[in-house]
Amino acid sequence: MLSDPDSRPAKRQKTSGNASSTSTHRKDATFWFEDGSIVLISNQGTEFRIHLGVLSFNAEFFRDMSGLAVPDEEERGYTTIEVADSTQDLIHFLHALYTRSYFHAGKPTPYDTLESLLRMSTKYLAQQLRSDVIKHLMMMYPPKMNDLHKYSHLRIPHSDSHSLQAIAMARENDVPTILPTAFYFASVIAPSRLVRLHPKPAPDDLARILAGREKITRAAYKCAWSWLFQKLTVDMCYNTHLCEEKRLSVVQEIARRPRDVPFLFLDDMPHESEEERRGDSVSSDSDSEYEGERVCGPCLDAWTSSEKKNYKKVWNSLPSFFKLPKWEVLLKDSE
């Protein structure tokens, strides 16, 4: 859902009666073109003389102004419009329209810039820019578990609050597709720290984050790591006693770090450390030193298969942990 039209800036031509107020305005150094046909004035008094053709080509909101583009004053040759946007928002928006390399999906871009671009493209119906920003955000907060680490370099600056900024952006500009993953990132923040971060989540969202954290913890033990807690039933197990001991040692290691359980999807799966251990033993001259430290091949295969399947099951349930629609509904709405 796009912004309410009533919240969009009125297209008000400036009259000569307002001329005295121009003394408090200042021209932007970059976006002041002598052949510009329109001047946008930010809520902080910065003037941007730009081209109505560029605006109307990229942003639908400005298209019905074509017939209104008459000079404000004969000697000036342009129309002035005061808008409610900040100077910084206008700078980011105009850079995106005028400078091809300024932003594209996949280019590392600070959160403040993304926030401005999403807000302005939504407000002024710049559909291509909005689509590009949403595509970028979906790379940062993907719907697929396997993509969670793929574009981590795009989250800049990478601080604990990045997920809270993403939630705020999604709420303000109707981008629900990124919410499950953004909420997940927020859920791994220690509650004592979460309540001190900015931007502060809305009370309802804070409740979702904390409740989701508990649900993920329960799902980790009941589903994702269930192989470790079930009775060993691998028919081809080479050494049941040894494999049971190994499973117990993994469970004990998990129990020693209860605060890390919500990092389920951000840490390696438990079986991966065992695979690495087996790889080390293969490259070692002496295999016997590893015999008492690893599960047998059939058990490792069963463990691996169980974890991969169950991790995916938990990920598919992620939206429900935060009281959000199912993945397929969110993805369909984003089309």
Secondary structure as GFF3:
##gff-version 3
##sequence-region A 1 335
A	DSSP	three_ten_helix	5	7	.	.	.	ID=ss1
A	DSSP	three_ten_helix	16	24	.	.	.	ID=ss2
A	DSSP	beta_strand	26	32	.	.	.	ID=ss3
A	DSSP	beta_strand	38	41	.	.	.	ID=ss4
A	DSSP	beta_strand	46	50	.	.	.	ID=ss5
A	DSSP	alpha_helix	52	58	.	.	.	ID=ss6
A	DSSP	three_ten_helix	60	68	.	.	.	ID=ss7
A	DSSP	beta_strand	79	82	.	.	.	ID=ss8
A	DSSP	alpha_helix	87	98	.	.	.	ID=ss9
A	DSSP	alpha_helix	111	123	.	.	.	ID=ss10
A	DSSP	alpha_helix	127	140	.	.	.	ID=ss11
A	DSSP	three_ten_helix	145	147	.	.	.	ID=ss12
A	DSSP	three_ten_helix	152	154	.	.	.	ID=ss13
A	DSSP	alpha_helix	162	173	.	.	.	ID=ss14
A	DSSP	three_ten_helix	176	178	.	.	.	ID=ss15
A	DSSP	alpha_helix	179	187	.	.	.	ID=ss16
A	DSSP	alpha_helix	191	194	.	.	.	ID=ss17
A	DSSP	alpha_helix	203	219	.	.	.	ID=ss18
A	DSSP	pi_helix	220	224	.	.	.	ID=ss19
A	DSSP	alpha_helix	226	229	.	.	.	ID=ss20
A	DSSP	alpha_helix	240	255	.	.	.	ID=ss21
A	DSSP	three_ten_helix	258	263	.	.	.	ID=ss22
A	DSSP	alpha_helix	270	283	.	.	.	ID=ss23
A	DSSP	three_ten_helix	288	293	.	.	.	ID=ss24
A	DSSP	alpha_helix	297	316	.	.	.	ID=ss25
A	DSSP	alpha_helix	318	321	.	.	.	ID=ss26
A	DSSP	alpha_helix	327	333	.	.	.	ID=ss27
###
